[in-house]
């Protein structure tokens, strides 16, 4: 079994914030793959289902971002999972919108949700870093992550979330390459690799292209006699 955690803040006030992109990704996976209803468990909301041939629990901590580790730790212990069975989906300032990268272990890079998870289960879990871009200066980060995605970003965000959902079974099974291919197919679909179609050519009209036939007027009797005489001169 795998536990896939999306990070965010609970409540409608934060629903469309950049900081809640982990919640958004879980909602898309649950909807697309026919997961069960969300139920209040482990200080958050839990939905269970299958991705491919694997049982999966989706968890949205309800503890607010800074205390996410409480919910994740409780769920992991109850389900008798190891940190390696946990996958955390979270917003990433250091990636531009529309980009995503997988990572195993490592530091929390100042992300308060990851910091809390580190405190409760250690760092040996997998993460999907979902790009939200950077506001340009560290003093603007707090307001930026708690603001909604801009209108111009919505189509790209939707493509990325669809790609994550498309590849969710591969994410759960640990096939990272196949998962990233699924994401890329949505956010950067390959162009048509076929040869460019040639301009349509009209059927040839033999009558239009053929040179006009040259016909000679029939010769008179005197002309034929004159030509015959010339041959014997």
C-alpha positions, 0 to 999 in steps of 0.5 A: 500500500502507498500513502500519497499526501497532498499539502495545503491549508484546509477551508475555502479561503485557501482552496485556490492558493498556490500553496494548495496545489498538492490538495488540487492534485489529489482531488484530480487523482481521486476524481479521475481514478474513482476513489472513494469519498473523502472521510475525516481521518488522521487529523485530515481527509482520507480517500482510498482506492486503487492505482493500477494493481496497488492499494492507495490512500490519499491524505489531505492533512487538516492541520494547516501546512505548518503541522502537516507532519502530525497527520502524515505520521499518524496515518503512516503508523496506523497503516503500518507503512514505512517512509519509503511508502509515502509520497508527498505532493507539494508546491515548489517555488524553485520550479516554474509553473507547469513543471514538476520533478520527483525527489527522494529524501533531502532537505525541506528547503524552508517549506514549512509543510515538509519541515513538519513532516521531517520532524515526524517521519524523517526525510526518507520519503518521496516528493513530487515538487509541483512548480508555482514559480517565485515572486522574485524576492524572498520578502514577497514569498509568504503573500505569493504562496497564499495567493490564487493562481493567476488567470493566465496560469490556469490552463497550464495548471490544468494540463499539469494536474491532468498529467499527474493524474494520468501518471498516478499509477506509475507514481505509486508503483515507483516507475518514475520515468513513465510517470514523467512521460505522462506529465510531459505528454500533457504539458509539452505534447510532441508535435506531429512528426509526420511529413508536411502534407504536400499541396494538393495537385489537380488531376492533369487534363490531357487536353489542356496540356497537350500541344494543339494538333497540327493538321495539314490541309488536303493537297489539290491535284495540281499540287500533288503533280507538281511535288511528284515532278520535283522528285524527278528533276 
